[in-house]
Amino acid sequence: MNRLKQLLGMIWILMGPVLMFFLLRIALQEIEKKPVIDTKIQWGVFVLIFFPIAVGLTIFGYYAWKGEYDKLPTKSDEIA
């Protein structure tokens, strides 16, 4: 199970920047198609909201890859 967590961690590390790249590319294409202020605001909001999510996904993947989630706390650990 720990090996699976590490593998998924590497996938999440790669997914953050790749998804951000595609989002920016699509945003720029949509703004070029219809360069009005409404479109710019809409895609600007999408990018601003998704950017911290992509960074968090990358950080989460880094910790999973490093093995920080190998030993998760149990109920008995929380009581003590």
N, C-alpha and C positions, 0 to 999 in steps of 0.2 A: 504494500500500500504506500509506503514511503517513497518507493521508486516512482510510482504513478504520480505522486504529488510533485516530485522533482521534474518529471517530464511535463506535466501540466504547467508547472511554474515557468519552464522555458517557453512554452507556447504562449502564456500570458505576457511574458516579457516581450515577445515578438509582436503579439497582437496589438498592444497599445500604440506604438509608433506607426504600424501599418494601417490600422484603422484611422488614425489621425490623418495620415497622408491621403487616404481615399476620401475622407470627409472634406478635407481642404480642396482636393481636386474637383470633387463634385460641386462644392460651394462656388468655386471660381467659374466652373462651366455654367452653372445656373445663373450666376450674376452676369456673365457675358451674354447669355441668351436674352435676359430681361434686365437691363441695367437701371432699374428704378430704385428709389430709396427703400420701398417696402421689401424688395427682394434682398437688398443689402442688409437691412436690419434683421430680417428673418434668418438668413444664413449666418450672420454675425452672432446672433443669440445661440444658434445651434452649435457653432464652433466654441463659443465661450463656455457653454454648459458641458460640452463633451470633452474639452481639453483636460479639466481636472479628473474626470472619470478615466480617461486614457492614462494619465500619469499614475493614478491610484491602481489601475490594473497592472501597470508595469511594476510598481513597487510591490504589490501583492505577489506577483509572479517571482520577483527577485527573492522575497522572503521564503516562498515555497521552494524555490530552487536551492537556496542555501540550507534548507532543512529546519527552519524555524517552527514548522507545524508538524514535525515528526512526533512530538509528545504533546498532545493536547490535554488540558486539565480535565479531570473527571469531577463528578459530583462530590466525592469524598475529599478532593483537593480544595474545593471551594468552601467546605465546612470548616476545615482546619485553619 
